[in-house]
Amino acid sequence: MLVDGWRRVKMVPIFCKCWGCAVCGPRLGRRWVARLSSQRVDRHIILTCHTSRFENPRHAALAMTAALEKLAKRLRRTGRKFEYACILERHKSGWPHLHLVSKGSYIPQKWLSVQWNTLGIGFVVWVTRVGSSRECARYVAKYLVKSSRRTWEAFPGMRLVRTSRGFFSGGDGEAVKKVEPGSVAFRADARFADLVDYMVLDVGYEMVGQEARGAVVARAPPEGIRRKAKEVWQYKILSVLQDAGAVFRV
């Protein structure tokens, strides 16, 4: 992203956001832990499945996520308030569990067990009350940081975390990405470390500092920058800088 024309440049890393990635998986987990533990939740709920009713664990996981929507509707029809965040986990047995942190009215465990069983999943459910946001953080961290990759590999294509529409009151807390006025945003198809090295070592920008989420800010020297490129993405950067009025050294 170019800031203040071409003289000041901010380079922002783009992450793959994949739970199976050694870098992005733990990062996603920590981010979700912070978001979920920032909410005032009332209880933890664990929903399991009766393995004899399903052909395989993936079939069970798909059925459980579909049944959860029906369970939420049944709860609300009784007049109860129910908002939740759901985490899919591959249990050590190989079969899925759904871990919920929920807000809302009291839910009798026996009623919940009966409803879950009539939806065709099973009757074993656990409900415990949450004591604090710290307790909530420890609970969700176990499944989002430590075992997320195992779950992602066991259930490819399935969402590990899902929330009801009203769980994050007033929005989901995501920051809206905006481009600063007068700047131009573009994507360079290169590793972030290679991009920074190119801008500093080859083009001649000077490092100014590092911002949140790994963004790097660099400043062009007064005498201008160098026109040096070998890769397609490097030529693209020079073209954008030129359109922004860059001064190149002779």
C-alpha positions, 0 to 999 in steps of 0.5 A: 500500500502506497502512503503519501504518494510514493515517498512513504510506503507501507508493506502489509503481509497477507496471511493465508488464514488456513488452520493447517498452516504452521504460521496462520493456524496458531495466529487464527486460534489466538485471534479467536480466543481473544474475540470469544473471551472478550464476550460475556458468556454464561456457559460451556456446552459440549455436544457429542454424537452416537457413533453407531448412527453414522457411517464415518466421522465426517458424516457425523460432523456434517449432521451435528452442525446442521442439527445445531441450527435446529437446536437453536431454533427450538430453544428460541421457540421456548422463549429462551435467549440463546446465542453461541460460538461453536468450535468443532473438535476432532476428539482423540477417538476420531469422532467430532465434538461441538464445543459451545460458549453460549449467552442467554437463558438457563438451559436444563441439561436433561432437556438439552439431552432429549432434544439433541437425541431426537435430532438424531445425534445422540444423548450425551451432552455436558453443560457447565457454567462459566466463571470468568472470561479467563476461564472461557479463554482457557477453555476455547484455547485448548481447541483453537490453538492446541488441536486446531490443525488436527481437526482441520486435517480430519474434517477438510472444508468444514468451518472450525468456528461458527457463531450465531448472528447475535453472539457479537452484539453490535458487530463481530469486532472485525476491523474494517480495512481502509486505504488512507486518502491519497494512497493506492493499494495493490498486491505484490505476489511475493513472500513478505520477506522478499518484498521487504528486502527488495524495497530496501536493498534493491529499490533503496527505501529506508526502514522507518518502523514496524506497525501492528500485525507485521506491517513495515513502513519505509521512506524514500530517500531525498535523491530518489529510488533505484529502478531495478527489477527482475521478477514480474511482481517487481516490475509491477511495483515500479510501475505503480511507483512511477504512476504515483510520481516517483523520482528515480535515480539516474 
